[in-house]
Amino acid sequence: MKRLNQFFEDHNSDIRCKRNLDQYQTNNLCDIELSELDFAIECKAYKSGWWFAPAWWNQVCEAAQDKTPILVWKFNNKPIRVTLPIYAIDPALPRNKDHTAVVTFDQWLNIVEHKLFHMEHAA
């Protein structure tokens, strides 16, 4: 979250994220909601493993409702990865949450930067 907020600050964006504390008390809420970007983000960190669990993706999809689900996951001594629907990369593609891509965190930030650019120039 700290890295994401620094990214927004570096890009002169007013967007800030904070953990959704209600998600500890209520089922089906994401960890971080970025309404400005239409993102519902779930974060997972585990000691060991190599790939995300399908249950994590199902969880964020359910919590996202009509927002774009974003799953950020990390295992110790491994890079941070992000699972997202491919329509988040190319909005011309059908909004199908079952068609996903896995990218590095930095690659995802490039996607977010592109989205911010288009939001700024659409206004």
C-alpha positions as CSV (number, residue, x, y, z in Angstrom):
1,M,0.0,0.0,0.0
2,K,2.9,2.3,0.8
3,R,4.4,1.7,-2.6
4,L,1.0,2.3,-4.3
5,N,0.5,5.6,-2.5
6,Q,4.0,6.7,-3.4
7,F,3.2,5.9,-7.0
8,F,0.1,8.1,-7.0
9,E,2.1,10.9,-5.3
10,D,4.9,10.6,-7.9
11,H,2.3,10.9,-10.6
12,N,0.6,14.0,-9.1
13,S,-2.6,12.1,-8.5
14,D,-5.0,12.9,-5.7
15,I,-5.8,9.2,-5.4
16,R,-4.7,7.6,-2.0
17,C,-5.4,4.1,-0.9
18,K,-5.9,2.7,2.6
19,R,-6.9,-0.7,3.9
20,N,-10.6,-1.4,4.2
21,L,-10.8,-2.1,7.9
22,D,-14.5,-3.1,7.5
23,Q,-13.4,-6.2,5.6
24,Y,-12.3,-7.8,8.9
25,Q,-15.8,-7.7,10.2
26,T,-17.9,-8.1,7.0
27,N,-17.6,-10.9,4.4
28,N,-17.1,-10.2,0.7
29,L,-15.3,-6.9,1.0
30,C,-11.9,-6.3,-0.7
31,D,-8.8,-5.2,1.2
32,I,-8.4,-1.9,-0.8
33,E,-11.0,-0.2,-3.0
34,L,-9.9,2.4,-5.5
35,S,-13.2,3.7,-6.8
36,E,-11.5,6.3,-9.0
37,L,-9.8,3.6,-11.0
38,D,-12.7,1.1,-10.7
39,F,-10.4,-1.4,-8.8
40,A,-11.2,-3.8,-6.0
41,I,-7.9,-5.1,-4.6
42,E,-7.2,-8.2,-2.5
43,C,-3.7,-8.7,-1.1
44,K,-2.2,-12.0,-0.1
45,A,1.2,-12.8,1.5
46,Y,2.3,-16.2,2.4
47,K,5.6,-17.8,3.6
48,S,5.9,-20.4,0.9
49,G,4.4,-21.2,-2.5
50,W,4.8,-20.2,-6.1
51,W,1.4,-19.6,-7.6
52,F,-1.8,-17.9,-6.5
53,A,-4.7,-20.1,-5.3
54,P,-7.9,-20.1,-7.4
55,A,-9.8,-19.4,-4.1
56,W,-8.0,-16.1,-3.8
57,W,-9.1,-15.1,-7.3
58,N,-12.7,-16.2,-6.6
59,Q,-12.6,-14.1,-3.3
60,V,-11.6,-10.9,-5.0
61,C,-14.0,-11.4,-7.9
62,E,-16.9,-11.8,-5.5
63,A,-15.8,-8.8,-3.5
64,A,-15.3,-6.7,-6.6
65,Q,-18.9,-6.9,-7.7
66,D,-18.9,-4.5,-10.8
67,K,-15.4,-3.2,-10.2
68,T,-12.3,-4.7,-11.7
69,P,-10.8,-7.4,-9.5
70,I,-7.1,-7.1,-8.8
71,L,-5.2,-9.8,-6.8
72,V,-1.8,-8.7,-5.4
73,W,0.1,-11.7,-4.0
74,K,3.6,-12.5,-2.7
75,F,5.5,-15.4,-1.2
76,N,8.7,-14.9,0.8
77,N,11.8,-14.3,-1.3
78,K,9.7,-14.1,-4.5
79,P,8.6,-11.0,-6.4
80,I,5.2,-9.4,-5.9
81,R,2.8,-10.6,-8.6
82,V,-0.6,-9.2,-9.7
83,T,-3.4,-11.2,-11.2
84,L,-6.0,-9.2,-13.2
85,P,-8.6,-9.8,-15.9
86,I,-7.1,-9.2,-19.3
87,Y,-9.8,-6.5,-20.0
88,A,-7.9,-4.4,-17.4
89,I,-5.0,-4.4,-19.8
90,D,-7.1,-3.9,-23.0
91,P,-10.5,-2.4,-22.3
92,A,-11.6,-3.4,-25.8
93,L,-11.7,-7.0,-24.7
94,P,-14.9,-8.5,-23.2
95,R,-15.3,-8.1,-19.4
96,N,-14.7,-11.7,-18.5
97,K,-13.2,-12.2,-15.1
98,D,-12.2,-15.8,-16.0
99,H,-9.7,-14.6,-18.6
100,T,-6.7,-13.5,-16.5
101,A,-3.1,-12.4,-16.8
102,V,-0.3,-12.5,-14.2
103,V,2.1,-9.6,-14.3
104,T,4.8,-8.2,-12.0
105,F,3.9,-5.4,-9.6
106,D,5.9,-2.9,-11.7
107,Q,4.1,-4.0,-14.9
108,W,0.8,-3.5,-13.1
109,L,1.9,0.0,-12.1
110,N,2.5,0.7,-15.8
111,I,-1.1,-0.4,-16.5
112,V,-2.3,1.9,-13.7
113,E,-0.2,4.8,-15.1
114,H,-1.7,4.3,-18.6
115,K,-5.2,4.4,-17.0
116,L,-4.4,7.5,-15.1
117,F,-3.2,9.2,-18.3
118,H,-6.4,8.4,-20.1
119,M,-8.5,9.6,-17.2
120,E,-6.7,12.9,-17.1
121,H,-7.0,13.5,-20.8
122,A,-10.7,12.4,-21.0
123,A,-11.7,15.2,-18.6
